[in-house]
């Protein structure tokens, strides 16, 4: 897989902004990727070596539109911890 297919986009929410103060950054990643692939792709894109990577699989929510029921897609997110003093500007990415 290409590095741009592994790390899909940064997630910028209120909670992820507070994690940024602790040198933790949240990204949406490919559902098929693992920690090793995420680490290599992150190093190629941002030129930093992560200290720790946590992966969370997010289940799709059940939704209903009138009579029709369905489910939103499942996805995976990674919380990447950097060394003290390293910072990423997610607004320019």
C-alpha positions as CSV (number, residue, x, y, z in Angstrom):
1,X,0.0,0.0,0.0
2,X,1.1,3.6,-0.7
3,X,1.8,5.8,2.3
4,X,-1.0,8.1,1.3
5,X,-3.4,5.2,1.3
6,X,-2.4,4.1,4.8
7,X,-2.8,7.5,6.5
8,X,-6.0,9.0,5.1
9,X,-6.4,12.3,7.0
10,X,-5.8,13.9,10.4
11,X,-8.8,14.1,12.7
12,X,-9.2,17.6,14.1
13,X,-11.8,17.6,16.9
14,X,-11.9,19.2,20.4
15,X,-10.7,16.0,22.0
16,X,-7.8,15.5,19.5
17,X,-6.8,19.2,20.0
18,X,-6.4,18.5,23.8
19,X,-4.4,15.4,23.0
20,X,-2.1,17.6,20.8
21,X,-1.0,19.3,24.0
22,X,0.4,16.0,25.2
23,X,2.2,15.4,21.9
24,X,-0.5,12.9,20.7
25,X,-2.0,13.3,17.2
26,X,-5.1,11.4,15.8
27,X,-5.3,10.2,12.2
28,X,-7.8,8.2,10.2
29,X,-6.0,5.2,8.8
30,X,-6.8,2.4,6.4
31,X,-8.9,-0.4,7.9
32,X,-6.4,-3.0,6.5
33,X,-3.2,-1.3,8.0
34,X,-1.3,-2.4,11.1
35,X,1.0,-0.5,13.5
36,X,4.2,-1.3,11.5
37,X,2.7,0.1,8.2
38,X,1.3,3.2,10.0
39,X,4.7,3.9,11.6
40,X,6.6,3.6,8.2
41,X,4.0,5.8,6.4
42,X,4.1,8.4,9.3
43,X,7.9,8.6,9.1
44,X,7.8,9.1,5.3
45,X,5.2,11.8,5.4
46,X,6.1,13.8,8.6
47,X,9.8,13.0,9.1
48,X,9.3,12.2,12.8
49,X,9.8,8.9,14.6
50,X,6.8,8.1,16.7
51,X,7.3,6.9,20.3
52,X,4.0,5.0,20.5
53,X,1.1,4.1,18.3
54,X,-2.4,3.1,19.5
55,X,-5.0,1.8,17.1
56,X,-8.8,1.9,17.6
57,X,-11.3,0.3,15.4
58,X,-14.5,2.3,15.3
59,X,-17.7,0.4,14.6
60,X,-20.3,1.7,12.2
61,X,-23.5,3.2,13.7
62,X,-26.9,1.8,13.0
63,X,-28.9,4.5,11.1
64,X,-32.5,4.7,9.9
65,X,-33.8,6.8,7.0
66,X,-37.6,6.3,7.1
67,X,-38.4,2.6,6.6
68,X,-34.8,1.8,5.4
69,X,-32.2,0.8,8.0
70,X,-28.5,0.6,7.4
71,X,-25.2,1.1,9.0
72,X,-22.4,3.7,8.5
73,X,-19.0,2.4,7.5
74,X,-16.5,1.1,10.0
75,X,-13.1,2.8,10.2
76,X,-9.9,2.8,12.1
77,X,-8.0,5.6,13.8
78,X,-4.5,5.8,15.2
79,X,-3.3,7.9,18.1
80,X,0.4,8.7,17.5
81,X,2.6,9.9,20.3
82,X,5.7,11.9,19.5
83,X,8.8,12.8,21.6
84,X,8.8,15.8,23.8
85,X,9.4,19.0,21.8
86,X,8.3,17.6,18.4
87,X,5.3,19.2,16.9
88,X,3.2,18.8,13.7
89,X,1.2,21.6,12.1
90,X,-2.0,19.7,10.9
91,X,-3.5,22.9,9.3
92,X,-0.9,22.9,6.5
93,X,-1.2,19.1,5.9
